[in-house]
Amino acid sequence: MNDLRAERLQVMLSPEELAAVDDFRFKHRMPTRAAAVRELLKLGLAAAGIDAAAGVKSSDFGVFGRGPTGHTQGEDDPDPNG
């Protein structure tokens, strides 16, 4: 497990809230719900004027790299199938 993600946060969502998270996830081609929630949390904190992690994006820790059109598989992985 990544040391930077040592804490687990459990959240209960209504069906409408979950649909909104999933819509955001798919629109931005994010690999997981967790990645989408981290990005939404970062955006919400930034909107409130809080810099939770200067220069660090949730996509920096994700399974996929972020390309100009969204998330794409990282170029430094010589075997994209595993």
C-alpha positions as CSV (number, residue, x, y, z in Angstrom):
1,M,0.0,0.0,0.0
2,N,1.2,3.5,-0.8
3,D,2.5,5.2,2.4
4,L,0.9,8.4,1.2
5,R,-2.5,6.7,1.4
6,A,-2.3,5.0,4.8
7,E,-5.8,6.2,5.9
8,R,-9.1,4.8,4.8
9,L,-12.2,7.0,4.6
10,Q,-15.6,5.4,4.3
11,V,-18.4,7.5,3.0
12,M,-22.1,6.7,2.5
13,L,-23.7,8.3,-0.6
14,S,-27.2,8.5,-1.8
15,P,-27.9,7.0,-5.2
16,E,-27.9,10.6,-6.7
17,E,-24.6,11.4,-5.2
18,L,-23.0,8.2,-6.4
19,A,-24.4,8.9,-9.9
20,A,-22.8,12.3,-9.8
21,V,-19.4,10.8,-8.8
22,D,-19.7,8.2,-11.6
23,D,-20.7,10.8,-14.1
24,F,-17.6,12.9,-13.2
25,R,-15.4,9.8,-13.3
26,F,-16.5,8.7,-16.8
27,K,-16.5,12.3,-18.2
28,H,-12.9,12.7,-17.0
29,R,-11.9,9.1,-17.9
30,M,-10.7,8.4,-14.4
31,P,-9.7,4.8,-13.6
32,T,-11.6,4.3,-10.3
33,R,-14.3,5.9,-8.1
34,A,-11.6,6.5,-5.5
35,A,-9.5,8.5,-8.0
36,A,-12.7,10.5,-8.9
37,V,-13.5,11.2,-5.2
38,R,-9.9,12.3,-4.5
39,E,-10.0,14.7,-7.5
40,L,-13.4,16.1,-6.4
41,L,-12.1,16.5,-2.9
42,K,-9.0,18.3,-4.2
43,L,-11.2,20.6,-6.3
44,G,-13.5,21.3,-3.4
45,L,-10.7,22.2,-1.1
46,A,-9.1,24.4,-3.7
47,A,-12.5,26.2,-4.2
48,A,-12.5,26.8,-0.5
49,G,-9.0,28.3,-0.7
50,I,-7.3,25.4,0.9
51,D,-4.1,24.0,-0.7
52,A,-4.1,20.4,0.5
53,A,-1.0,19.3,-1.4
54,A,0.8,21.9,-3.3
55,G,1.9,20.6,-6.7
56,V,0.5,17.1,-6.1
57,K,-2.5,15.8,-8.2
58,S,-4.5,12.7,-7.4
59,S,-3.6,11.5,-10.9
60,D,0.1,11.5,-9.8
61,F,-0.7,8.5,-7.6
62,G,-3.2,6.8,-9.9
63,V,-3.0,3.7,-12.0
64,F,-3.0,5.7,-15.2
65,G,-1.1,8.9,-16.2
66,R,-3.0,11.9,-17.3
67,G,-2.7,12.9,-21.0
68,P,-4.1,16.0,-22.7
69,T,-7.4,14.2,-23.4
70,G,-7.8,12.6,-19.9
71,H,-6.3,9.6,-18.3
72,T,-4.1,7.4,-20.5
73,Q,-1.8,4.5,-19.6
74,G,1.6,5.6,-18.5
75,E,4.4,5.6,-21.0
76,D,6.9,4.3,-18.6
77,D,5.1,0.9,-18.3
78,P,6.8,-1.3,-20.9
79,D,4.0,-3.9,-20.8
80,P,0.6,-2.2,-20.7
81,N,-1.0,-5.6,-20.0
82,G,0.7,-6.1,-16.8
